Amino acid sequence: MSALPSHRKPRTRTRPAVPALGVTTAALASVGLLAQSADAAPAAPRPSIEEVRKKVDDLYRQADLATQKYDAAKEATTTQRAKVDSLLDQVAAGTAKLNDTRRVIGGYAAAQYRDGGVTPTMRLLFSDDPQAFFDQDQLMGRLSEEQHKTLTTFEAQRAANAKKRAEAGRGLAALTTSQRTLRAGKEEVQGRLAAARTLLSTLTAQEKERLAALEKKKQDEARRRAAEPAARQAVAAKEKPAPPSGHAPTAPTTPTTPSGPSAPGSAKAAKALAFARAQMGKPYVWGATGPASYDCSGLTQAAWKAAGVDLRRTTWDQVKAGTRVATADLQPGDLVFFYDDISHVGMYTGGGMMIHAPHSGAYVREESIYSMPVYGAVRPG
């Protein structure tokens, strides 16, 4: 039988479309990157030089404040240690006296034992609470006058020594607290200064030059403000009308403020100022009181000590020393304090200028009192 012709088209097999692997992977990667970019926080803008300067100044201010806290804790620790040492010496001396009295009582006991054994009197003398036996009239008659005096002395010594021991214990506890505060203050100062150094280390050479220019501009403005009073006085002096011809000039009824640098108000102030000038160029080191380096209050304390005047260690104590004076009435040697928290101090030299130990990384120098906000001033001595 012959084959019948086929009326169907030949069947063609179609393969399902498979996406190109490389294209798909790349697309997925692109989507992932886009998602990550959308989620990522934008990079923080780089601070301006002015912002860096303000931040560094603020860190130095915080370090100055922390330094005063450290100085106060150090002074308290030194005082407390001396007090504890004195108490321990007193306890040792009291213990020695107590032992001497015990030996005397022991001699009484030995004598009575040789004479016939330990009597109730000796049991009285060696009891834990001899005073309790005093209330027993029948035993009081057994004591000789000398033995009674020795026992009374022993009791007084023992009570006094116990009191001193308790006081020494409290002193040691206070000393431990002071030392803990001292360590915390040290860590705070170091932390502030480290933050300032880290911030400055991020600047490029060009940025550091711009920062130095900003600082110079600030100092120049402070010097201009310091010179203004003297300039006004000079102008006023020139504009003052001359006396009529033929009349001798009369002396002014009130003293005028000198237009130039004024003289120290006292011999002591002159000595303190001379000492401060001799320290110029030495480095600021927080917590230092000389002679190789100073912090701000360490310098003023040492200067006035050279003049025979003892000041306390911190700015907070020094601002209470002497007589308060107005900024317009400042004389060389006066102490000028800065900021509302009284965290900095300098010594006035005249003409709106002062000598001070500025901050870490700087040196003792002379500059305008208007480089910082003035809190007030005092005149020691």
C-alpha positions in Angstrom: 0.0 0.0 0.0 1.4 3.3 -1.0 2.0 6.0 1.5 -0.5 8.7 1.8 0.6 12.3 1.3 0.8 14.3 4.5 -1.5 17.3 4.9 0.3 18.5 8.1 3.1 20.9 8.3 6.2 19.5 9.8 6.3 20.3 13.6 9.2 22.5 14.6 10.5 22.4 18.2 11.0 25.7 19.9 13.3 26.1 22.9 12.2 28.4 25.8 14.1 31.7 25.9 16.9 31.8 28.5 18.1 35.2 29.5 21.8 35.9 29.1 23.5 35.1 32.4 26.0 37.8 32.3 23.5 40.6 31.6 21.2 39.4 34.4 23.9 39.3 37.0 25.1 42.7 36.0 21.6 44.1 36.3 21.1 42.6 39.7 24.4 44.0 40.9 23.4 47.4 39.7 20.2 47.2 41.6 22.1 46.2 44.7 24.5 49.1 44.4 21.7 51.5 43.9 19.9 50.2 47.0 23.1 50.6 49.0 23.7 54.1 47.8 20.2 55.0 48.7 20.6 53.6 52.2 24.1 55.1 52.9 24.2 58.3 54.9 25.7 61.3 53.0 29.3 62.1 53.9 29.6 64.8 56.6 30.8 68.1 55.1 34.3 69.1 56.0 34.3 71.8 58.8 35.4 75.2 57.8 38.6 76.7 59.2 36.6 79.1 61.4 34.6 76.1 62.8 37.8 74.3 63.5 39.3 77.3 65.3 36.1 77.7 67.4 36.1 74.0 68.3 39.8 74.0 69.2 39.4 77.1 71.3 36.4 75.5 73.1 38.4 72.3 73.8 41.3 74.4 75.2 38.7 76.2 77.4 37.3 72.9 78.6 40.9 71.7 79.3 41.6 74.9 81.3 38.4 74.4 83.4 39.4 70.7 83.9 42.9 71.8 84.9 41.5 74.0 87.6 39.5 71.1 88.9 42.6 69.0 88.8 44.6 71.7 90.7 41.9 71.9 93.4 41.9 68.1 93.8 45.7 68.0 94.0 45.7 70.7 96.6 43.0 68.9 98.6 44.9 65.6 98.3 48.2 67.2 99.5 46.4 68.8 102.5 44.6 65.6 103.3 47.8 63.5 103.1 49.6 65.8 105.5 46.6 65.6 107.9 46.6 61.8 107.8 50.4 61.6 108.2 50.1 63.8 111.3 47.3 61.7 112.7 49.2 58.5 112.1 52.2 60.0 113.9 50.0 60.9 116.8 48.6 57.4 116.9 52.1 55.9 116.9 53.2 58.3 119.7 50.0 57.4 121.7 50.6 53.7 121.2 54.2 54.1 122.5 52.9 55.9 125.6 50.3 53.2 126.0 52.9 50.5 125.9 55.0 52.4 128.4 52.1 52.5 130.8 51.4 48.8 130.2 55.0 48.0 131.2 54.5 49.9 134.5 51.3 48.0 135.2 53.2 44.8 134.3 55.8 45.7 137.0 53.0 46.0 139.5 51.7 42.5 138.5 55.1 41.0 138.7 55.7 42.4 142.2 52.4 41.2 143.5 53.0 37.7 142.0 56.3 37.5 143.8 54.6 38.5 147.0 51.9 35.8 146.8 50.2 35.6 143.4 48.1 37.8 141.2 45.6 39.6 143.4 42.2 41.0 142.4 44.0 44.3 142.0 46.2 43.0 139.2 43.2 41.4 137.5 41.7 44.8 137.7 44.7 46.4 136.0 44.8 43.8 133.2 41.1 43.5 132.5 39.6 44.6 129.2 37.5 47.2 130.9 39.3 48.5 134.0 36.9 51.4 134.4 34.1 48.9 135.2 36.1 47.9 138.4 36.3 51.5 139.6 32.6 51.4 140.3 33.2 48.7 142.9 34.1 50.4 146.1 35.5 47.2 147.7 38.3 47.1 145.0 39.2 50.8 145.1 40.7 50.3 148.5 43.1 47.7 147.1 44.8 50.3 144.9 47.7 52.4 146.1 47.7 56.0 145.1 50.4 55.5 142.5 48.7 52.5 141.0 45.4 54.4 140.9 47.1 57.3 139.0 48.8 54.8 136.6 45.5 53.1 135.8 43.7 56.4 135.3 46.5 57.5 132.9 46.3 54.2 131.0 42.6 54.6 130.5 42.9 58.2 129.3 45.7 57.1 126.9 43.7 54.2 125.5 40.6 56.4 124.9 42.6 59.2 123.3 44.4 56.7 121.0 41.2 55.0 119.9 39.8 58.5 119.0 42.9 59.3 117.0 42.7 55.9 115.2 39.1 56.6 114.2 40.0 60.1 113.0 42.9 58.7 111.0 40.5 56.1 109.4 38.2 58.9 108.3 41.1 60.8 107.0 42.3 57.9 105.0 38.8 57.5 103.5 38.8 61.2 102.5 42.3 60.9 101.0 41.1 58.0 98.9 38.2 60.1 97.6 40.6 63.0 96.8 42.9 60.7 94.9 40.0 59.3 92.9 38.9 62.9 92.0 42.5 63.7 91.1 42.7 60.7 88.7 39.4 61.6 87.1 40.5 65.2 86.6 43.8 64.1 85.0 41.9 61.9 82.6 39.5 64.7 81.7 42.3 67.2 80.9 44.1 64.6 78.8 41.0 63.7 76.9 40.2 67.4 76.0 43.8 68.0 74.9 43.9 64.8 72.9 40.7 65.8 71.1 42.2 69.2 70.2 45.4 67.6 68.9 43.4 65.1 66.8 41.3 67.9 65.3 44.4 69.9 64.4 46.1 66.9 62.9 43.4 66.6 60.2 44.3 70.0 58.7 46.4 70.3 55.7 49.5 72.6 55.6 47.4 75.2 53.8 44.6 75.0 56.3 47.0 75.4 59.2 48.3 78.6 57.6 44.8 79.9 57.3 44.1 78.9 60.9 47.3 80.8 62.0 46.1 83.8 60.0 42.7 83.8 61.8 44.5 83.6 65.2 46.7 86.5 64.2 43.6 88.5 63.2 42.0 87.8 66.6 45.1 88.9 68.5 45.5 92.1 66.4 41.9 93.0 67.2 42.5 92.4 70.9 45.6 94.6 70.8 43.6 97.3 69.0 41.0 97.2 71.8 43.7 97.4 74.4 45.3 100.5 72.7 42.0 102.4 72.4 41.8 103.8 75.9 45.4 105.1 75.7 44.6 106.6 72.3 41.5 108.4 73.6 43.5 109.8 76.5 46.2 111.1 74.2 43.6 112.8 71.9 41.9 114.4 75.0 45.2 115.7 76.2 45.9 117.4 72.9 42.5 118.9 72.7 42.6 120.3 76.2 42.8 124.1 75.9 46.0 125.8 76.9 46.0 128.1 80.0 45.8 131.8 79.3 49.1 133.5 78.7 50.7 135.0 81.7 49.2 132.4 84.0 51.1 129.5 85.4 49.4 126.1 84.8 47.5 124.8 87.8 47.9 121.2 88.9 44.9 119.0 88.2 42.6 118.3 91.1 42.3 114.7 90.2 45.0 112.4 88.9 44.7 111.4 85.2 45.2 107.9 83.9 48.6 107.6 82.2 48.4 107.1 78.5 51.3 104.7 78.5 52.2 101.7 80.6 51.5 102.5 84.2 53.7 101.7 87.2 52.9 98.9 89.6 50.7 99.9 92.5 53.2 98.6 95.1 56.7 97.3 95.6 55.2 93.8 96.0 53.3 94.1 92.7 56.6 95.2 91.0 58.3 92.1 92.3 55.5 89.8 91.2 55.4 91.4 87.7 59.2 91.1 87.4 59.0 87.4 88.2 56.2 86.9 85.7 58.3 88.6 82.9 61.2 86.4 83.7 59.1 83.3 82.9 58.1 84.4 79.4 58.9 81.8 76.8 58.5 78.9 79.2 55.9 76.2 78.1 52.4 75.9 79.4 51.9 72.5 81.1 48.6 71.8 82.9 49.0 71.3 86.6 52.5 72.8 86.7 53.7 75.4 89.2 57.3 76.0 87.9 60.1 76.6 87.7 60.4 75.0 84.2 56.7 75.3 83.2 53.4 76.6 84.4 49.6 76.6 84.0 47.8 79.9 84.3 47.1 79.9 88.0 50.4 78.2 88.7 52.2 81.2 87.2 50.3 83.8 89.1 50.7 81.9 92.3 54.5 81.6 91.8 54.8 85.3 90.8 53.1 86.6 93.9 54.9 84.1 96.1 58.2 85.6 94.9 56.8 88.9 96.2 56.0 87.4 99.6 52.3 86.9 99.1 50.8 83.4 99.4 47.9 82.7 97.0 45.8 79.6 96.8 46.3 77.2 93.9 43.2 77.7 91.7 41.6 80.6 89.9 38.5 80.1 92.0 40.5 80.8 95.2 42.7 83.5 93.7 39.7 85.6 92.6 38.8 85.9 96.3 42.3 87.1 97.3 42.8 90.8 97.7 40.6 93.8 96.6 38.3 93.7 93.7 39.1 96.3 91.1 37.3 97.5 87.9 38.9 96.9 84.5 39.3 100.7 84.1 41.3 100.9 87.3 43.7 98.1 86.7 47.4 98.5 87.7 50.4 96.3 86.9 50.5 93.3 89.1 46.7 92.9 89.3 45.2 89.6 88.5 42.6 89.5 85.6 40.2 86.6 85.4 38.3 85.4 82.3 35.1 83.6 81.4 32.0 83.2 83.5 33.4 80.0 85.0 36.6 81.9 86.1 38.8 79.2 84.4 41.7 81.4 83.4 43.9 84.1 84.9 46.6 86.5 83.8 48.8 89.2 85.4 48.1 92.8 84.2 51.2 94.6 82.8 49.6 97.9 81.8 48.2 99.4 78.6 45.5 96.7 78.4 48.1 93.9 78.3 48.8 90.9 80.5 51.3 88.1 81.0 49.8 84.6 81.2 50.2 80.9 80.4 47.6 80.5 77.6 47.0 76.8 77.0 48.7 73.5 76.1 51.1 73.9 73.2 51.7 77.6 73.9 54.3 79.5 76.0 54.1 82.1 78.7 53.6 85.4 76.7 52.2 88.9 76.9 49.0 89.7 75.0 45.9 91.8 75.3 43.4 91.2 78.1 40.7 91.5 75.4 41.7 88.2 73.8 39.2 86.6 76.1 36.0 87.8 77.9 37.0 89.4 81.1 35.2 88.2 84.3 36.8 90.6 86.8 40.1 91.5 88.5 41.6 91.6 92.0 44.6 93.3 93.6 46.6 90.9 95.9 48.9 92.0 98.7 
